[in-house]
């Protein structure tokens, strides 16, 4: 289990389990692109597009490093 507050995980590919779903999803995988005081920014791929989503740290149940296939 990784600490999402640790800046050494910037630019790493992570898997997040959320407490409250965002856009109907409670599991996200993407690249951790920014860590702010209260939230993180995750860069996710939707088909051929990339999108940045902001997730409040208090909404993250579990976070772990993931493998990109």
PDB file with SEQRES, HELIX, SHEET and CRYST1 records, atoms N, CA, C and O in Angstrom:
SEQRES   1 A   69  UNK UNK UNK UNK UNK UNK UNK UNK UNK UNK UNK UNK UNK          
SEQRES   2 A   69  UNK UNK UNK UNK UNK UNK UNK UNK UNK UNK UNK UNK UNK          
SEQRES   3 A   69  UNK UNK UNK UNK UNK UNK UNK UNK UNK UNK UNK UNK UNK          
SEQRES   4 A   69  UNK UNK UNK UNK UNK UNK UNK UNK UNK UNK UNK UNK UNK          
SEQRES   5 A   69  UNK UNK UNK UNK UNK UNK UNK UNK UNK UNK UNK UNK UNK          
SEQRES   6 A   69  UNK UNK UNK UNK                                              
HELIX    1 AA1 UNK A    7  UNK A    9  5                                   3    
HELIX    2 AA2 UNK A   57  UNK A   59  5                                   3    
SHEET    1 AA1 5 UNK A  49  UNK A  56  0                                        
SHEET    2 AA1 5 UNK A  39  UNK A  46 -1                                        
SHEET    3 AA1 5 UNK A  25  UNK A  35 -1                                        
SHEET    4 AA1 5 UNK A  13  UNK A  22 -1                                        
SHEET    5 AA1 5 UNK A  60  UNK A  65 -1                                        
CRYST1    1.000    1.000    1.000  90.00  90.00  90.00 P 1           1          
ATOM      1  N   UNK A   1       0.858  -1.196   0.000  1.00  0.00           N  
ATOM      2  CA  UNK A   1       0.000   0.000   0.000  1.00  0.00           C  
ATOM      3  C   UNK A   1       0.896   1.249   0.000  1.00  0.00           C  
ATOM      4  O   UNK A   1       1.751   1.405   0.872  1.00  0.00           O  
ATOM      5  N   UNK A   2       0.696   2.114  -0.961  1.00  0.00           N  
ATOM      6  CA  UNK A   2       1.543   3.290  -1.080  1.00  0.00           C  
ATOM      7  C   UNK A   2       0.886   4.508  -0.416  1.00  0.00           C  
ATOM      8  O   UNK A   2      -0.331   4.548  -0.233  1.00  0.00           O  
ATOM      9  N   UNK A   3       1.699   5.478  -0.067  1.00  0.00           N  
ATOM     10  CA  UNK A   3       1.184   6.724   0.483  1.00  0.00           C  
ATOM     11  C   UNK A   3       1.036   7.729  -0.655  1.00  0.00           C  
ATOM     12  O   UNK A   3       2.024   8.159  -1.250  1.00  0.00           O  
ATOM     13  N   UNK A   4      -0.205   8.095  -0.948  1.00  0.00           N  
ATOM     14  CA  UNK A   4      -0.501   8.955  -2.084  1.00  0.00           C  
ATOM     15  C   UNK A   4       0.039  10.379  -1.876  1.00  0.00           C  
ATOM     16  O   UNK A   4       0.044  11.183  -2.808  1.00  0.00           O  
ATOM     17  N   UNK A   5       0.485  10.680  -0.674  1.00  0.00           N  
ATOM     18  CA  UNK A   5       1.001  12.012  -0.390  1.00  0.00           C  
ATOM     19  C   UNK A   5       2.489  12.146  -0.710  1.00  0.00           C  
ATOM     20  O   UNK A   5       3.046  13.241  -0.641  1.00  0.00           O  
ATOM     21  N   UNK A   6       3.124  11.039  -1.057  1.00  0.00           N  
ATOM     22  CA  UNK A   6       4.566  11.024  -1.256  1.00  0.00           C  
ATOM     23  C   UNK A   6       4.916  11.408  -2.695  1.00  0.00           C  
ATOM     24  O   UNK A   6       4.497  10.745  -3.644  1.00  0.00           O  
ATOM     25  N   UNK A   7       5.685  12.482  -2.843  1.00  0.00           N  
ATOM     26  CA  UNK A   7       5.981  13.004  -4.188  1.00  0.00           C  
ATOM     27  C   UNK A   7       6.839  12.056  -5.023  1.00  0.00           C  
ATOM     28  O   UNK A   7       6.975  12.263  -6.229  1.00  0.00           O  
ATOM     29  N   UNK A   8       7.421  11.022  -4.412  1.00  0.00           N  
ATOM     30  CA  UNK A   8       8.221  10.086  -5.216  1.00  0.00           C  
ATOM     31  C   UNK A   8       7.337   9.284  -6.175  1.00  0.00           C  
ATOM     32  O   UNK A   8       7.850   8.633  -7.085  1.00  0.00           O  
ATOM     33  N   UNK A   9       6.016   9.323  -5.979  1.00  0.00           N  
ATOM     34  CA  UNK A   9       5.106   8.592  -6.861  1.00  0.00           C  
ATOM     35  C   UNK A   9       4.623   9.422  -8.052  1.00  0.00           C  
ATOM     36  O   UNK A   9       3.854   8.937  -8.882  1.00  0.00           O  
ATOM     37  N   UNK A  10       5.079  10.677  -8.131  1.00  0.00           N  
ATOM     38  CA  UNK A  10       4.738  11.507  -9.298  1.00  0.00           C  
ATOM     39  C   UNK A  10       5.246  10.798 -10.561  1.00  0.00           C  
ATOM     40  O   UNK A  10       6.352  10.258 -10.586  1.00  0.00           O  
ATOM     41  N   UNK A  11       4.419  10.813 -11.596  1.00  0.00           N  
ATOM     42  CA  UNK A  11       4.715  10.172 -12.885  1.00  0.00           C  
ATOM     43  C   UNK A  11       4.724   8.646 -12.837  1.00  0.00           C  
ATOM     44  O   UNK A  11       5.160   8.001 -13.791  1.00  0.00           O  
ATOM     45  N   UNK A  12       4.248   8.065 -11.735  1.00  0.00           N  
ATOM     46  CA  UNK A  12       4.120   6.608 -11.664  1.00  0.00           C  
ATOM     47  C   UNK A  12       2.695   6.234 -12.039  1.00  0.00           C  
ATOM     48  O   UNK A  12       1.769   7.030 -11.882  1.00  0.00           O  
ATOM     49  N   UNK A  13       2.530   5.027 -12.531  1.00  0.00           N  
ATOM     50  CA  UNK A  13       1.212   4.520 -12.932  1.00  0.00           C  
ATOM     51  C   UNK A  13       0.581   3.865 -11.709  1.00  0.00           C  
ATOM     52  O   UNK A  13       1.151   2.941 -11.128  1.00  0.00           O  
ATOM     53  N   UNK A  14      -0.594   4.344 -11.322  1.00  0.00           N  
ATOM     54  CA  UNK A  14      -1.201   3.892 -10.070  1.00  0.00           C  
ATOM     55  C   UNK A  14      -2.638   3.402 -10.282  1.00  0.00           C  
ATOM     56  O   UNK A  14      -3.299   3.736 -11.265  1.00  0.00           O  
ATOM     57  N   UNK A  15      -3.083   2.607  -9.327  1.00  0.00           N  
ATOM     58  CA  UNK A  15      -4.457   2.117  -9.271  1.00  0.00           C  
ATOM     59  C   UNK A  15      -5.071   2.682  -7.997  1.00  0.00           C  
ATOM     60  O   UNK A  15      -4.539   2.491  -6.904  1.00  0.00           O  
ATOM     61  N   UNK A  16      -6.200   3.384  -8.147  1.00  0.00           N  
ATOM     62  CA  UNK A  16      -6.872   3.988  -6.999  1.00  0.00           C  
ATOM     63  C   UNK A  16      -8.257   3.401  -6.807  1.00  0.00           C  
ATOM     64  O   UNK A  16      -9.017   3.259  -7.765  1.00  0.00           O  
ATOM     65  N   UNK A  17      -8.585   3.059  -5.565  1.00  0.00           N  
ATOM     66  CA  UNK A  17      -9.940   2.664  -5.195  1.00  0.00           C  
ATOM     67  C   UNK A  17     -10.536   3.836  -4.426  1.00  0.00           C  
ATOM     68  O   UNK A  17      -9.982   4.266  -3.414  1.00  0.00           O  
ATOM     69  N   UNK A  18     -11.659   4.348  -4.903  1.00  0.00           N  
ATOM     70  CA  UNK A  18     -12.282   5.503  -4.276  1.00  0.00           C  
ATOM     71  C   UNK A  18     -13.395   5.081  -3.320  1.00  0.00           C  
ATOM     72  O   UNK A  18     -13.987   4.012  -3.468  1.00  0.00           O  
ATOM     73  N   UNK A  19     -13.667   5.933  -2.346  1.00  0.00           N  
ATOM     74  CA  UNK A  19     -14.776   5.705  -1.418  1.00  0.00           C  
ATOM     75  C   UNK A  19     -16.082   6.083  -2.110  1.00  0.00           C  
ATOM     76  O   UNK A  19     -17.031   5.299  -2.132  1.00  0.00           O  
ATOM     77  N   UNK A  20     -16.125   7.286  -2.672  1.00  0.00           N  
ATOM     78  CA  UNK A  20     -17.303   7.754  -3.403  1.00  0.00           C  
ATOM     79  C   UNK A  20     -16.971   7.825  -4.883  1.00  0.00           C  
ATOM     80  O   UNK A  20     -15.996   8.475  -5.261  1.00  0.00           O  
ATOM     81  N   UNK A  21     -17.764   7.166  -5.736  1.00  0.00           N  
ATOM     82  CA  UNK A  21     -17.455   7.130  -7.170  1.00  0.00           C  
ATOM     83  C   UNK A  21     -17.419   8.515  -7.814  1.00  0.00           C  
ATOM     84  O   UNK A  21     -18.141   9.424  -7.406  1.00  0.00           O  
ATOM     85  N   UNK A  22     -16.569   8.653  -8.820  1.00  0.00           N  
ATOM     86  CA  UNK A  22     -16.518   9.852  -9.662  1.00  0.00           C  
ATOM     87  C   UNK A  22     -16.952   9.400 -11.050  1.00  0.00           C  
ATOM     88  O   UNK A  22     -16.381   8.468 -11.616  1.00  0.00           O  
ATOM     89  N   UNK A  23     -17.961  10.064 -11.592  1.00  0.00           N  
ATOM     90  CA  UNK A  23     -18.515   9.715 -12.913  1.00  0.00           C  
ATOM     91  C   UNK A  23     -18.887   8.233 -12.974  1.00  0.00           C  
ATOM     92  O   UNK A  23     -18.701   7.576 -13.998  1.00  0.00           O  
ATOM     93  N   UNK A  24     -19.412   7.721 -11.867  1.00  0.00           N  
ATOM     94  CA  UNK A  24     -19.885   6.346 -11.828  1.00  0.00           C  
ATOM     95  C   UNK A  24     -18.808   5.292 -11.643  1.00  0.00           C  
ATOM     96  O   UNK A  24     -19.112   4.100 -11.599  1.00  0.00           O  
ATOM     97  N   UNK A  25     -17.556   5.712 -11.534  1.00  0.00           N  
ATOM     98  CA  UNK A  25     -16.450   4.762 -11.384  1.00  0.00           C  
ATOM     99  C   UNK A  25     -15.803   4.935 -10.013  1.00  0.00           C  
ATOM    100  O   UNK A  25     -15.603   6.057  -9.546  1.00  0.00           O  
ATOM    101  N   UNK A  26     -15.477   3.806  -9.371  1.00  0.00           N  
ATOM    102  CA  UNK A  26     -14.750   3.952  -8.114  1.00  0.00           C  
ATOM    103  C   UNK A  26     -13.357   3.316  -8.176  1.00  0.00           C  
ATOM    104  O   UNK A  26     -12.657   3.242  -7.166  1.00  0.00           O  
ATOM    105  N   UNK A  27     -12.960   2.856  -9.372  1.00  0.00           N  
ATOM    106  CA  UNK A  27     -11.588   2.386  -9.567  1.00  0.00           C  
ATOM    107  C   UNK A  27     -11.012   3.128 -10.774  1.00  0.00           C  
ATOM    108  O   UNK A  27     -11.592   3.126 -11.860  1.00  0.00           O  
ATOM    109  N   UNK A  28      -9.871   3.756 -10.560  1.00  0.00           N  
ATOM    110  CA  UNK A  28      -9.198   4.476 -11.639  1.00  0.00           C  
ATOM    111  C   UNK A  28      -7.755   4.028 -11.726  1.00  0.00           C  
ATOM    112  O   UNK A  28      -7.103   3.798 -10.708  1.00  0.00           O  
ATOM    113  N   UNK A  29      -7.258   3.906 -12.947  1.00  0.00           N  
ATOM    114  CA  UNK A  29      -5.841   3.672 -13.168  1.00  0.00           C  
ATOM    115  C   UNK A  29      -5.313   4.767 -14.065  1.00  0.00           C  
ATOM    116  O   UNK A  29      -5.940   5.121 -15.064  1.00  0.00           O  
ATOM    117  N   UNK A  30      -4.174   5.296 -13.713  1.00  0.00           N  
ATOM    118  CA  UNK A  30      -3.591   6.356 -14.522  1.00  0.00           C  
ATOM    119  C   UNK A  30      -2.264   6.795 -13.945  1.00  0.00           C  
ATOM    120  O   UNK A  30      -1.751   6.204 -12.994  1.00  0.00           O  
ATOM    121  N   UNK A  31      -1.720   7.840 -14.536  1.00  0.00           N  
ATOM    122  CA  UNK A  31      -0.432   8.375 -14.104  1.00  0.00           C  
ATOM    123  C   UNK A  31      -0.664   9.499 -13.111  1.00  0.00           C  
ATOM    124  O   UNK A  31      -1.406  10.442 -13.385  1.00  0.00           O  
ATOM    125  N   UNK A  32      -0.031   9.394 -11.970  1.00  0.00           N  
ATOM    126  CA  UNK A  32      -0.136  10.427 -10.939  1.00  0.00           C  
ATOM    127  C   UNK A  32       0.671  11.632 -11.408  1.00  0.00           C  
ATOM    128  O   UNK A  32       1.901  11.591 -11.421  1.00  0.00           O  
ATOM    129  N   UNK A  33      -0.021  12.709 -11.792  1.00  0.00           N  
ATOM    130  CA  UNK A  33       0.716  13.825 -12.378  1.00  0.00           C  
ATOM    131  C   UNK A  33       0.955  14.987 -11.417  1.00  0.00           C  
ATOM    132  O   UNK A  33       1.850  15.802 -11.643  1.00  0.00           O  
ATOM    133  N   UNK A  34       0.168  15.070 -10.356  1.00  0.00           N  
ATOM    134  CA  UNK A  34       0.349  16.197  -9.434  1.00  0.00           C  
ATOM    135  C   UNK A  34      -0.203  15.829  -8.061  1.00  0.00           C  
ATOM    136  O   UNK A  34      -1.217  15.139  -7.954  1.00  0.00           O  
ATOM    137  N   UNK A  35       0.472  16.293  -7.015  1.00  0.00           N  
ATOM    138  CA  UNK A  35      -0.019  16.115  -5.648  1.00  0.00           C  
ATOM    139  C   UNK A  35      -0.157  17.501  -5.043  1.00  0.00           C  
ATOM    140  O   UNK A  35       0.822  18.237  -4.922  1.00  0.00           O  
ATOM    141  N   UNK A  36      -1.389  17.852  -4.662  1.00  0.00           N  
ATOM    142  CA  UNK A  36      -1.645  19.152  -4.042  1.00  0.00           C  
ATOM    143  C   UNK A  36      -1.960  18.930  -2.564  1.00  0.00           C  
ATOM    144  O   UNK A  36      -1.864  17.808  -2.067  1.00  0.00           O  
ATOM    145  N   UNK A  37      -2.337  20.004  -1.863  1.00  0.00           N  
ATOM    146  CA  UNK A  37      -2.629  19.873  -0.436  1.00  0.00           C  
ATOM    147  C   UNK A  37      -3.785  18.911  -0.171  1.00  0.00           C  
ATOM    148  O   UNK A  37      -3.666  18.005   0.654  1.00  0.00           O  
ATOM    149  N   UNK A  38      -4.894  19.107  -0.864  1.00  0.00           N  
ATOM    150  CA  UNK A  38      -6.095  18.321  -0.573  1.00  0.00           C  
ATOM    151  C   UNK A  38      -6.455  17.310  -1.634  1.00  0.00           C  
ATOM    152  O   UNK A  38      -7.284  16.432  -1.392  1.00  0.00           O  
ATOM    153  N   UNK A  39      -5.857  17.409  -2.797  1.00  0.00           N  
ATOM    154  CA  UNK A  39      -6.212  16.461  -3.848  1.00  0.00           C  
ATOM    155  C   UNK A  39      -5.010  16.092  -4.709  1.00  0.00           C  
ATOM    156  O   UNK A  39      -3.928  16.670  -4.598  1.00  0.00           O  
ATOM    157  N   UNK A  40      -5.244  15.109  -5.569  1.00  0.00           N  
ATOM    158  CA  UNK A  40      -4.216  14.674  -6.504  1.00  0.00           C  
ATOM    159  C   UNK A  40      -4.795  14.811  -7.909  1.00  0.00           C  
ATOM    160  O   UNK A  40      -6.012  14.847  -8.092  1.00  0.00           O  
ATOM    161  N   UNK A  41      -3.912  14.887  -8.892  1.00  0.00           N  
ATOM    162  CA  UNK A  41      -4.350  14.929 -10.284  1.00  0.00           C  
ATOM    163  C   UNK A  41      -3.862  13.651 -10.948  1.00  0.00           C  
ATOM    164  O   UNK A  41      -2.672  13.337 -10.932  1.00  0.00           O  
ATOM    165  N   UNK A  42      -4.808  12.919 -11.534  1.00  0.00           N  
ATOM    166  CA  UNK A  42      -4.519  11.665 -12.201  1.00  0.00           C  
ATOM    167  C   UNK A  42      -4.763  11.843 -13.691  1.00  0.00           C  
ATOM    168  O   UNK A  42      -5.811  12.346 -14.094  1.00  0.00           O  
ATOM    169  N   UNK A  43      -3.792  11.429 -14.519  1.00  0.00           N  
ATOM    170  CA  UNK A  43      -3.952  11.474 -15.968  1.00  0.00           C  
ATOM    171  C   UNK A  43      -4.395  10.095 -16.432  1.00  0.00           C  
ATOM    172  O   UNK A  43      -3.661   9.116 -16.298  1.00  0.00           O  
ATOM    173  N   UNK A  44      -5.606  10.031 -16.980  1.00  0.00           N  
ATOM    174  CA  UNK A  44      -6.157   8.748 -17.411  1.00  0.00           C  
ATOM    175  C   UNK A  44      -6.331   8.741 -18.920  1.00  0.00           C  
ATOM    176  O   UNK A  44      -6.438   9.796 -19.546  1.00  0.00           O  
ATOM    177  N   UNK A  45      -6.360   7.552 -19.499  1.00  0.00           N  
ATOM    178  CA  UNK A  45      -6.599   7.406 -20.937  1.00  0.00           C  
ATOM    179  C   UNK A  45      -8.017   6.922 -21.151  1.00  0.00           C  
ATOM    180  O   UNK A  45      -8.446   5.949 -20.531  1.00  0.00           O  
ATOM    181  N   UNK A  46      -8.749   7.597 -22.025  1.00  0.00           N  
ATOM    182  CA  UNK A  46     -10.064   7.139 -22.439  1.00  0.00           C  
ATOM    183  C   UNK A  46      -9.969   6.913 -23.940  1.00  0.00           C  
ATOM    184  O   UNK A  46      -9.975   7.863 -24.723  1.00  0.00           O  
ATOM    185  N   UNK A  47      -9.881   5.647 -24.333  1.00  0.00           N  
ATOM    186  CA  UNK A  47      -9.616   5.275 -25.725  1.00  0.00           C  
ATOM    187  C   UNK A  47      -8.334   5.959 -26.192  1.00  0.00           C  
ATOM    188  O   UNK A  47      -7.252   5.610 -25.720  1.00  0.00           O  
ATOM    189  N   UNK A  48      -8.428   6.919 -27.100  1.00  0.00           N  
ATOM    190  CA  UNK A  48      -7.194   7.536 -27.611  1.00  0.00           C  
ATOM    191  C   UNK A  48      -6.899   8.885 -26.961  1.00  0.00           C  
ATOM    192  O   UNK A  48      -5.876   9.502 -27.257  1.00  0.00           O  
ATOM    193  N   UNK A  49      -7.787   9.348 -26.078  1.00  0.00           N  
ATOM    194  CA  UNK A  49      -7.583  10.660 -25.458  1.00  0.00           C  
ATOM    195  C   UNK A  49      -7.028  10.505 -24.045  1.00  0.00           C  
ATOM    196  O   UNK A  49      -7.249   9.493 -23.380  1.00  0.00           O  
ATOM    197  N   UNK A  50      -6.305  11.527 -23.605  1.00  0.00           N  
ATOM    198  CA  UNK A  50      -5.906  11.554 -22.200  1.00  0.00           C  
ATOM    199  C   UNK A  50      -6.679  12.669 -21.521  1.00  0.00           C  
ATOM    200  O   UNK A  50      -6.998  13.689 -22.131  1.00  0.00           O  
ATOM    201  N   UNK A  51      -6.972  12.455 -20.251  1.00  0.00           N  
ATOM    202  CA  UNK A  51      -7.776  13.404 -19.493  1.00  0.00           C  
ATOM    203  C   UNK A  51      -7.213  13.492 -18.082  1.00  0.00           C  
ATOM    204  O   UNK A  51      -6.822  12.483 -17.495  1.00  0.00           O  
ATOM    205  N   UNK A  52      -7.175  14.706 -17.544  1.00  0.00           N  
ATOM    206  CA  UNK A  52      -6.745  14.892 -16.156  1.00  0.00           C  
ATOM    207  C   UNK A  52      -7.974  14.973 -15.266  1.00  0.00           C  
ATOM    208  O   UNK A  52      -8.901  15.740 -15.528  1.00  0.00           O  
ATOM    209  N   UNK A  53      -7.968  14.165 -14.203  1.00  0.00           N  
ATOM    210  CA  UNK A  53      -9.056  14.273 -13.228  1.00  0.00           C  
ATOM    211  C   UNK A  53      -8.453  14.582 -11.867  1.00  0.00           C  
ATOM    212  O   UNK A  53      -7.390  14.081 -11.501  1.00  0.00           O  
ATOM    213  N   UNK A  54      -9.163  15.420 -11.135  1.00  0.00           N  
ATOM    214  CA  UNK A  54      -8.740  15.798  -9.795  1.00  0.00           C  
ATOM    215  C   UNK A  54      -9.529  14.964  -8.793  1.00  0.00           C  
ATOM    216  O   UNK A  54     -10.755  14.892  -8.868  1.00  0.00           O  
ATOM    217  N   UNK A  55      -8.829  14.339  -7.862  1.00  0.00           N  
ATOM    218  CA  UNK A  55      -9.467  13.470  -6.873  1.00  0.00           C  
ATOM    219  C   UNK A  55      -9.063  13.950  -5.482  1.00  0.00           C  
ATOM    220  O   UNK A  55      -7.879  14.119  -5.191  1.00  0.00           O  
ATOM    221  N   UNK A  56     -10.049  14.163  -4.640  1.00  0.00           N  
ATOM    222  CA  UNK A  56      -9.778  14.583  -3.269  1.00  0.00           C  
ATOM    223  C   UNK A  56      -9.108  13.438  -2.510  1.00  0.00           C  
ATOM    224  O   UNK A  56      -9.547  12.291  -2.593  1.00  0.00           O  
ATOM    225  N   UNK A  57      -8.043  13.755  -1.769  1.00  0.00           N  
ATOM    226  CA  UNK A  57      -7.312  12.715  -1.035  1.00  0.00           C  
ATOM    227  C   UNK A  57      -8.206  11.961  -0.053  1.00  0.00           C  
ATOM    228  O   UNK A  57      -8.022  10.764   0.166  1.00  0.00           O  
ATOM    229  N   UNK A  58      -9.179  12.667   0.539  1.00  0.00           N  
ATOM    230  CA  UNK A  58     -10.049  12.016   1.520  1.00  0.00           C  
ATOM    231  C   UNK A  58     -10.993  11.003   0.870  1.00  0.00           C  
ATOM    232  O   UNK A  58     -11.615  10.201   1.567  1.00  0.00           O  
ATOM    233  N   UNK A  59     -11.101  11.035  -0.462  1.00  0.00           N  
ATOM    234  CA  UNK A  59     -11.972  10.102  -1.179  1.00  0.00           C  
ATOM    235  C   UNK A  59     -11.220   8.836  -1.619  1.00  0.00           C  
ATOM    236  O   UNK A  59     -11.817   7.936  -2.209  1.00  0.00           O  
ATOM    237  N   UNK A  60      -9.922   8.766  -1.337  1.00  0.00           N  
ATOM    238  CA  UNK A  60      -9.135   7.614  -1.764  1.00  0.00           C  
ATOM    239  C   UNK A  60      -9.109   6.572  -0.658  1.00  0.00           C  
ATOM    240  O   UNK A  60      -8.613   6.813   0.443  1.00  0.00           O  
ATOM    241  N   UNK A  61      -9.659   5.405  -0.981  1.00  0.00           N  
ATOM    242  CA  UNK A  61      -9.694   4.298  -0.026  1.00  0.00           C  
ATOM    243  C   UNK A  61      -8.373   3.543  -0.040  1.00  0.00           C  
ATOM    244  O   UNK A  61      -7.750   3.344   1.003  1.00  0.00           O  
ATOM    245  N   UNK A  62      -7.945   3.119  -1.245  1.00  0.00           N  
ATOM    246  CA  UNK A  62      -6.684   2.391  -1.393  1.00  0.00           C  
ATOM    247  C   UNK A  62      -5.958   2.895  -2.624  1.00  0.00           C  
ATOM    248  O   UNK A  62      -6.577   3.269  -3.620  1.00  0.00           O  
ATOM    249  N   UNK A  63      -4.637   2.900  -2.541  1.00  0.00           N  
ATOM    250  CA  UNK A  63      -3.807   3.301  -3.680  1.00  0.00           C  
ATOM    251  C   UNK A  63      -2.654   2.327  -3.775  1.00  0.00           C  
ATOM    252  O   UNK A  63      -2.040   1.974  -2.769  1.00  0.00           O  
ATOM    253  N   UNK A  64      -2.361   1.891  -5.005  1.00  0.00           N  
ATOM    254  CA  UNK A  64      -1.210   1.015  -5.189  1.00  0.00           C  
ATOM    255  C   UNK A  64      -0.606   1.277  -6.562  1.00  0.00           C  
ATOM    256  O   UNK A  64      -1.257   1.813  -7.459  1.00  0.00           O  
ATOM    257  N   UNK A  65       0.644   0.886  -6.697  1.00  0.00           N  
ATOM    258  CA  UNK A  65       1.276   0.998  -8.003  1.00  0.00           C  
ATOM    259  C   UNK A  65       0.656  -0.032  -8.932  1.00  0.00           C  
ATOM    260  O   UNK A  65       0.296  -1.124  -8.492  1.00  0.00           O  
ATOM    261  N   UNK A  66       0.529   0.296 -10.193  1.00  0.00           N  
ATOM    262  CA  UNK A  66      -0.070  -0.607 -11.167  1.00  0.00           C  
ATOM    263  C   UNK A  66       0.904  -0.802 -12.321  1.00  0.00           C  
ATOM    264  O   UNK A  66       1.893  -0.081 -12.451  1.00  0.00           O  
ATOM    265  N   UNK A  67       0.604  -1.788 -13.151  1.00  0.00           N  
ATOM    266  CA  UNK A  67       1.418  -2.068 -14.325  1.00  0.00           C  
ATOM    267  C   UNK A  67       0.610  -1.699 -15.555  1.00  0.00           C  
ATOM    268  O   UNK A  67      -0.529  -2.136 -15.717  1.00  0.00           O  
ATOM    269  N   UNK A  68       1.208  -0.890 -16.422  1.00  0.00           N  
ATOM    270  CA  UNK A  68       0.529  -0.474 -17.638  1.00  0.00           C  
ATOM    271  C   UNK A  68       0.794  -1.504 -18.736  1.00  0.00           C  
ATOM    272  O   UNK A  68       1.946  -1.831 -19.023  1.00  0.00           O  
ATOM    273  N   UNK A  69      -0.268  -2.007 -19.339  1.00  0.00           N  
ATOM    274  CA  UNK A  69      -0.125  -3.002 -20.405  1.00  0.00           C  
ATOM    275  C   UNK A  69      -0.223  -2.350 -21.764  1.00  0.00           C  
ATOM    276  O   UNK A  69      -0.126  -3.033 -22.784  1.00  0.00           O  
TER     277      UNK A  69                                                      
END                                                                             
